[in-house]
């Protein structure tokens, strides 16, 4: 990795503003995830296609033949009376009934008999698929265990085969209405195409014949029943008519118009009473009106005479009023011209008063005549009421007999109407019986299918591809959602907010080491492709100085120089969350790189419980850090020096000694004295510390450290674990200079990077790590 690519950042990273579309759906990341999980999707598609192939291989093919029947009432329009238009509900009910008839067992038995399917082995015992064979074997085994059945007669066996064939036909039959039309589609499935076509044709013809027979039988039964009913109704109708006439003669209820005379007279009187009541009311209203006018006096007579003149034809009253109006107009004209005292005005006023008296007198006479008319009308009304009471008494006695007569007449009329109705229906049924027509016809003959309808190979394979792709997409999505590890530097910055220093490619050794993996990418290969020796794992950066592994450690060194500049001796701790993340290998190579550059460097194996760095040495040390911290030996006696890189190594030592209190040893005064004694001798002290999660050794040693390099294993270390550890130990988090992703699979790194990121452009600068 280049130094420009992984600069140590001392300021927050400023991202370019994103558009609304990018904030909603990041197409670049979506495409990257698709490419990254393409193998999973392809595997799911392949598995689905394999299962589909097994299904096609094990499934017995079936052939479907189809015919169409039109249910048409107009076919019988010449033989039956025309009916009114049917509602949509009636049509739906008729079509549903036709569908159920086609599905019925009776029609299936008729088809079995006509097509002679009771002895057809292709129907009774069709070719079975692999699954059916397994089921048959299980049933056979059970039958051997269970007690045997009693012998069955030949007739019973024949009837059983017929019933079985009908049941199989019902299962293989498909009947459905075509849309909202009056057409019914009949489909039949069977292992043989010719047999499917034969059964479909037989079903269509059997249904038409069934309709003909049903119409004929129904018409015949109706004719017989109607004949019996007509004979009975004719006899009862004659008896009822004779009873009516005999009752009329016995009770004297015969009248010229077929009604009682008292009833006719009562109806006439009621009509006259209604007219008399109206006349009396009119006369009373008119009298009351004129009486009210007269009671108001002669002064108001002229004004009220307007009403009376409209209500009567009295020409005298009208003439008087017209004269009064003319004189009044002349008086007003004279008063306006000469004044009210003028003799002519006085004369006209006197004449007006005389006319007013005459009008009042005329109104009095009219009121008297109207009173006489009211009395006459009231007297006539009373007379009619008295006559009605007398006639009603006579009529009530006759009505008792009329009730019984009405009942007899109603019964006779009902029997006569019913007889005529049944007679018409009998004639209609007789005509229909002689001209039976089915209301259905075949509009599409069943053809012989040329290809199996099931299983449909193309559709099955296409569906398997779609379902496999969907399952693969779901699995890929699940894997992406469950991705909780560090894959790119962007993940490091987003999830824990620490500077990212670079990727350390995967390396491997001939023993189990903390780094694990394969030789660093772009490093010079070992002779004959041999794996890296266990001791060489701590010298990768020194042996391959132009490798990506070494370049990443140089970036870490640059970060430490920037953060810890100005310090005479820098103590740098190498930590990780969990064991096996390669911190020991990183510590050894980082220290070796510093020593090879000319800096006086001491690397200390402070992982007292699992000293991975000490295990990389050629021989197991006799003494080390434990003895030095306890004051048993001087540090110069325990340290080892790499001749090539001039790197000083302080192993753990303490052979055979128990280290149950490692944290107390790391924070002891002896450890402090040791570090103080070596600060003048070395420029950089690299300390390989224990993992942060299982033990507190690194926390105990933290006061002696100037800065930490955090190592996380690519694709293994959970991001949540790192977040929790750093949140729980803020004193360590504050000193972390950056994060290194160790054991990175560089061939897969580009799959986790976004388009345009440096990880995607690795091939373009790979030659910088050659030679």
ABEGO torsion letter per residue (X at the ends): XBAAABBBBABBBBBBBBBAAAAABBAAAAAAAAAAAAAAAAAAAAAAAAAAAAAAAABBBBBBBBBBBBBBAAAAAAABBBBBBBBAAAAAAAAAAAAAAAABAAAAAAAAAAAGAAABAAAABBBBBAAAAAAAAAAAAAAAABBBBBBBBAAAAAAAAAAAAAAAAAAABBBBBBEABABBBBBBBBABAAAAAAAAAAAAAAAAAAAAAAAAAAAAAAAAAAAAAAAAAAAAAAAAAAAAAAAAAAAGABBAAGBBAAAAAAAAAAAAAAAAAAAAAAAAAAAAAAAAAAAAEAAAAAAAAAAAAAABABAAAAAAAAAAAAAAAAAAAAAAAAEAABAAAAAAAAAAAAAAAAAAAAAAAAAAAAAAAAAAAAAAAAAAAAAAAAAAAAAAAAAAAAAAAAAAAAAAAAAAAAAAAAAAAAAAAAAAAABBBBABBBABBBBBBABBAOBBAAAAAAAAAAAAAAAAAAAAAAAAAABABBABAAAAAAAAGBBBAEBBBBBBBABBBAAEEBBBBGBBBBBGGBBBBAAAAAAAAAABAABAAAAAAAAAAAAAAAAABGBABBBBBBBBABBGAGAAAAAAAAAAAAAAAGBBBBBBBABAABBAAAAABABBBABBAAAAAAGABBAAAABBBBAAAGBBBBBAEGBGBBBABAAAAAABAAAAAAAAAAAAABABBBBBBBBAAABAAAAAAAAABABBBBBBBBGABBAAAAAAAAAABAAAAAABAEBBBBGBBAAAAAAABBBGBAAAAAAAAAAAABX
